[in-house]
């Protein structure tokens, strides 16, 4: 293989290759006109069951489990493989064209919120839940929330891309990002050695943000890379991930907008709490 020498000025003149080549581009803005659907609930979520999307559906299901009826929501599927995120309606809600995006229609003027961490914080403040009020614990929670937002791109766009999706395996890239992901797992593991949850003794939005990425990785559900990264060695992460996975609201949240895995684990769109009951009935009827 000949050595790649970067040009003086980079130009977009060929597809990058890989699984997402058809939707990657160096410009923003909509590619087509498509209005977003609007359901009957106060909160309208436009998303996909990726780790970033799961953060928000877990939060919404946890809020409903606490009895916050105002957290009822419609979850509309955004198929990023088909380019739904570049529709004019979605871009109006999130100019960055990434899932998830939320519109709060509970007041006189709709409020848009994009970026998963921002959505978690918005909902936590709106419902006064899963965000500690004591100053020190709140700071700890927010520190870990923003840690996740800054760290996950190394796991997803870095390690995940080169390990699972890139058109060719590049040893340097995989080694570089594997090293960083293992360092991050060690950061979490050391924290959880001394604390039940990421912010301390209380389950918070920090856990909801970190679990869909690092918990799923520890449970062998992300990129098929648990063995490669020796995820079993991080015993405290394993303990924490298993505990969160067992929560009923987490189980429901992981199903919403999911379009992969076992059919019984998928609820493509969620417009009412009874949708989960219907899914359970379908699974029983199928002998699952």
C-alpha positions in Angstrom: 0.0 0.0 0.0 1.4 3.4 -1.0 1.8 6.1 1.6 -1.0 8.6 1.7 0.2 12.2 1.4 -2.5 14.7 2.3 -3.1 17.3 -0.5 -2.5 21.0 0.2 -6.3 21.6 0.1 -8.8 18.8 0.8 -11.7 18.5 -1.7 -14.7 16.3 -1.6 -14.5 14.4 -4.9 -15.2 10.8 -4.0 -17.3 8.8 -1.6 -15.5 7.9 1.6 -16.6 4.3 1.5 -17.9 2.3 4.4 -21.4 1.7 5.7 -22.4 5.3 6.0 -20.8 6.6 2.8 -24.1 7.5 1.2 -25.1 9.9 3.9 -21.7 11.5 4.7 -21.1 14.9 3.3 -19.1 18.0 4.2 -22.0 20.5 4.1 -25.0 21.1 6.3 -28.6 22.0 5.5 -31.6 20.0 4.1 -31.4 17.8 1.0 -35.2 17.5 0.5 -38.5 18.9 1.8 -40.2 16.7 4.4 -42.3 18.0 7.3 -42.1 16.2 10.6 -45.1 14.3 12.0 -46.7 15.6 15.2 -48.5 13.4 17.6 -50.9 14.1 20.5 -48.4 14.2 23.4 -46.6 17.2 24.9 -43.2 15.9 23.9 -42.3 14.9 20.3 -39.1 12.9 19.9 -37.5 12.3 16.5 -34.9 9.7 16.9 -33.4 6.2 16.3 -32.4 3.5 18.8 -28.7 4.2 18.6 -26.9 4.9 21.9 -27.5 8.6 21.7 -31.2 8.0 21.0 -31.6 5.5 23.8 -30.3 8.0 26.3 -33.5 10.1 25.8 -36.0 7.3 25.6 -34.6 5.8 28.8 -35.0 9.2 30.5 -38.6 9.6 29.3 -39.6 6.1 30.4 -38.0 6.8 33.8 -39.9 10.0 34.2 -43.2 8.2 33.3 -42.3 5.5 35.8 -42.0 8.2 38.5 -45.5 9.4 37.6 -44.7 12.5 35.5 -47.6 12.4 33.1 -46.3 15.5 31.3 -43.5 13.3 30.0 -45.8 11.4 27.7 -44.3 11.4 24.3 -44.5 10.3 20.7 -41.3 8.8 19.4 -41.0 9.1 15.6 -38.5 7.0 13.7 -35.7 8.9 11.9 -34.0 6.5 9.5 -30.5 7.9 9.2 -29.5 5.3 6.6 -32.2 6.7 4.3 -31.2 10.3 5.0 -34.4 11.3 7.0 -32.1 13.6 9.2 -31.6 15.8 6.1 -35.3 16.5 5.6 -36.3 20.2 6.0 -38.5 19.5 9.0 -35.8 17.7 10.9 -33.1 20.3 10.0 -35.4 23.0 11.4 -35.4 21.2 14.7 -31.7 20.2 14.6 -29.4 22.2 12.2 -26.7 19.6 12.9 -28.8 16.8 11.3 -28.1 14.3 14.1 -30.5 12.3 16.2 -32.1 12.7 18.7 -34.1 15.9 18.5 -37.0 16.9 20.8 -39.8 19.4 20.4 -41.6 20.4 23.6 -45.2 21.5 22.7 -46.5 21.7 26.2 -46.4 25.5 26.2 -47.7 28.2 23.9 -44.6 28.2 21.8 -42.9 25.0 20.8 -39.3 24.6 22.1 -36.7 22.7 20.2 -33.9 20.9 22.0 -31.1 19.0 20.2 -28.0 17.1 21.3 -28.7 14.2 23.6 -27.0 15.7 26.7 -28.9 18.9 26.3 -32.2 17.0 26.1 -31.4 15.0 29.2 -30.6 18.2 31.1 -33.7 20.0 29.7 -36.0 17.2 30.8 -34.3 16.8 34.2 -34.8 20.5 34.9 -38.3 20.6 33.5 -39.5 17.7 35.8 -37.1 18.3 38.7 -35.9 14.7 38.4 -32.7 12.7 38.1 -30.6 15.8 38.6 -29.4 16.3 42.2 -30.1 19.6 43.9 -27.2 19.5 46.4 -24.5 21.7 44.8 -21.6 19.2 45.1 -23.5 16.2 43.8 -25.1 18.2 41.0 -21.6 19.3 39.9 -20.5 15.7 40.0 -23.5 14.6 37.9 -23.0 17.4 35.3 -19.3 16.7 35.1 -19.9 13.0 34.2 -22.7 14.0 31.8 -20.4 16.3 29.9 -17.5 13.7 30.2 -19.7 11.3 28.3 -20.6 13.9 25.6 -16.9 14.6 25.1 -15.7 10.9 25.4 -18.2 9.0 23.3 -17.0 10.3 19.9 -13.8 8.3 20.5 -15.8 5.2 21.1 -18.4 5.7 18.3 -16.9 7.8 15.5 -13.4 6.6 16.4 -13.1 3.0 17.6 -16.6 1.9 16.3 -16.0 3.4 12.8 -12.6 1.9 12.2 -13.3 -1.4 14.0 -16.7 -2.1 12.6 -17.6 0.1 9.6 -14.5 1.3 7.8 -14.1 -0.2 4.3 -10.6 -1.5 5.3 -9.0 -2.3 8.6 -6.3 0.2 9.6 -4.1 -1.2 12.4 -2.9 2.2 13.6 -6.4 3.7 13.8 -7.9 0.6 15.6 -5.0 0.5 18.0 -5.2 4.2 18.7 -8.9 4.2 19.5 -8.9 0.9 21.3 -6.3 2.3 23.7 -8.4 5.3 24.4 -11.7 3.4 24.9 -9.9 1.1 27.3 -8.6 4.1 29.2 -12.2 5.5 29.3 -13.5 2.1 30.6 -10.8 2.3 33.3 -11.9 5.8 34.2 -15.5 4.6 34.7 -14.5 1.4 36.5 -12.4 3.3 39.1 -15.3 5.7 39.7 -17.8 2.8 40.1 -15.4 1.0 42.5 -16.2 3.7 45.1 -19.8 4.6 44.1 -23.0 2.8 43.1 -23.7 5.2 40.4 -21.7 7.7 38.4 -22.7 10.8 40.5 -22.5 8.9 43.8 -25.3 7.0 45.6 -28.1 8.3 43.3 -29.2 7.3 39.8 -29.0 10.3 37.6 -28.9 11.6 34.0 -25.2 10.9 34.1 -25.9 7.1 34.2 -28.5 7.4 31.5 -26.0 9.1 29.3 -23.1 6.8 29.9 -25.0 3.4 30.0 -26.1 3.2 26.3 -22.5 3.5 25.2 -20.2 2.0 27.8 -22.8 -0.2 29.5 -23.8 -1.7 26.2 -20.1 -2.2 25.3 -19.5 -4.0 28.6 -22.6 -6.2 28.0 -21.3 -7.2 24.6 -24.0 -5.3 22.7 -21.8 -2.7 20.9 -19.7 -3.4 17.8 -19.2 -7.0 18.9 -16.1 -5.7 20.5 -16.4 -6.8 24.2 -13.9 -9.6 23.8 -11.5 -7.6 21.7 -11.4 -4.9 24.4 -11.5 -7.4 27.4 -14.6 -5.7 28.7 -15.1 -8.5 31.2 -12.1 -7.1 33.1 -14.0 -4.0 34.2 -15.9 -5.6 37.0 -17.4 -2.5 38.4 -18.7 -1.4 35.0 -20.2 -4.8 34.5 -22.0 -4.6 37.9 -23.4 -1.2 37.1 -24.4 -2.1 33.6 -26.2 -5.2 34.7 -28.1 -3.2 37.4 -29.3 -0.6 34.9 -30.2 -3.1 32.3 -32.5 -4.8 34.7 -34.6 -1.6 35.3 -38.0 -1.8 33.7 -37.8 1.7 32.3 -34.4 1.1 30.8 -35.7 -2.1 29.1 -38.6 -0.1 27.6 -36.4 2.8 26.6 -34.0 0.5 24.8 -36.8 -0.8 22.6 -38.1 2.5 21.3 -37.0 3.4 17.8 -35.0 0.2 17.6 -34.8 -1.3 14.1 -32.1 -3.9 14.7 -31.6 -7.0 16.8 -34.4 -9.5 17.7 -37.8 -8.4 16.4 -39.2 -8.8 19.9 -36.7 -6.1 21.1 -37.9 -3.6 18.5 -40.6 -0.9 18.9 -40.1 1.2 15.8 -42.3 4.0 17.0 -43.9 4.7 20.3 -47.1 6.8 20.6 -48.7 5.3 23.7 -47.6 3.3 26.7 -49.8 0.5 25.5 -47.5 0.0 22.5 -45.2 -1.9 24.8 -48.1 -4.2 25.9 -48.9 -4.8 22.2 -45.3 -5.7 21.6 -45.4 -8.2 24.5 -48.5 -9.8 23.2 -47.0 -10.2 19.8 -43.9 -11.9 21.3 -46.1 -14.3 23.3 -48.2 -15.1 20.2 -45.0 -15.9 18.3 -43.9 -18.2 21.0 -41.2 -15.9 22.3 
